[in-house]
Amino acid sequence: MLSFDEKKAIFDSYSELTVNEVSMNRLNYHFTESAVAKTTVVKFLHPKNGNALIYAGYLPDEETVKGYISIRDEDEGTIHKLVQQAIEYLKKTEDGFEEGYSEEWQDDHRDVLTLQYSNGMWSILMSHGGLEAIFKTKEAAEGYLADEGFFY
């Protein structure tokens, strides 16, 4: 079982996390660049027993306690994996996509259009970067691309 200092060193190694002291000298680590209101990745790292909770909102509710899982007995590799998964999940917007997410669609003539998520909207960009169309939903953009003979 890793000590408080060992777990703290793991969390401190993530430059994208900021640490805040909370009650009883416990530490929370926040991902301030989160695409959603939730920013706490590590909650209540305890100086006496080394336990902490890591955000796991991507797991089914029955596998977490209010969206978090305990790391009391986890090894270094597992803790790194859980922190990385939490950060990656928090990078995604409420729509489930990370800002700047993109896909390349192609037609039978090898023409390529890029479907890109930005500011809550779906843009279709031509190969030279010009805007072809913009849609509120991914489904609408995909429908347009399919109607125009493009596939992913």
Secondary structure, DSSP 8 states (H G I E B T S, - for coil): ---HHHHHHHHHT-TTEEEEE-GGG-EEEEETT-SSS--EEEEEE-TTT---EEE-TTS-GGGSBTTEEE-TT--HHHHHHHHHHHHHHHTB-TTS-BTT-EEEEE-TT--EEEEEEETTEEEEE-TTS-EEEEESSHHHHHHHHHHTT-B-
